[in-house]
Amino acid sequence: MTRIVLRRFGSDETRQQLAALLNDSVSADFAEAVHRETEGNPFFVEEVLKALIEQGSVGRKSGEWTRGEVADLVIPQSVKEAIGSRLDRVSSGCNEILRAAAVVGKTFTFEEVVAAVGSENEEALLDALDEATAAQLLVAERGEASRSLTTRSARCSTKSIRRRRLHRRTAGGARKSSRSDARRRRDARSSLY
């Protein structure tokens, strides 16, 4: 594993990051307000922006990003508060799954989360994973979910997990059917003797 150390951004770099995240220009006063609260921590800048969007303080109108007056913005004071406010907006089932995922580790498979929560209702579990992915609290890649609060978009959804599970169930059903047929043939042969 390679670690990349990110230094804190200056005010101008924070503005550039915000502009890149929004794919739009950002005013100097807004960038300065975010920079002041985040101290230029790139991770925190992104989480604060997500929290402001979810609060409705920053939003899209007529295809453009808008916001209220900088003085009126309620900017989270810590990463924990920014993430906490985002977690408050998802269901309790989603929060339960995220807690289980945190215990499992940074990356995990669907089966590991099923084992961690002991869920008999895999559909509800998949719905919670979809909700977490939509809220950008999880990123699903190649059938594994990775607990990630730093990514901007989900690269795939749990639909692939649902599809694999359906294939697994189908294959399991075919194996059971095949064993039953073999058992019936064996029983039929033994009854002939």
C-alpha positions, 0 to 999 in steps of 0.5 A: 500500500502506498500512502500519499500525504496531502498537505493543507491547502491555501485559500486559493487551492481550497477555492480550486478544489471547491470549483473542481468538486462543483464543476463551476466557479466559486466566489473568493468569500465562499472559498475563504469561509470554507478554508477558514473552517477546514484549515485547508484539509482537502478531506474536510473541504469535501465533507463540508461541501457535501454537508452544505449541499445536504443541508440545502445551503448550497444547491442547484437552481436552473442548472447553476450552483447557488448559495445563501450569504456566506455569513448565514452559512452553517459550516460544520466545525469538525470532520466528525460533525460534517460526517455526523450530519450526513449520517443523520440523513440516512435511515437507521437501517443504513446506519446499522449497516455502516456501523457493521461495515466499520467493524468488518474493515475498510473493504468488505464483501457483501457476505461479510456484512451479512455475517456481521449483521446476521441479516436474514433479510438480504433485500433490506441489507441491499437496500441499506447498502444502496442508500449508503452508496447513494449518500456517498458514504460507501463506494462499491467496486467489483462486487466489494464495498469499500467504506469511503468518505473521500470519494465523489461518486459511486463507481457501481451499485449493489445491483451487481451484488444482487445479480451475483446473489441471484446467480448463486441462488440459481446455481445452488438450486440447480445443485440441490435439484441435481442431487435430488434427481441423483438420489431418486435414480439411486433409490429407484435402482436400489429398489430394483434389486 
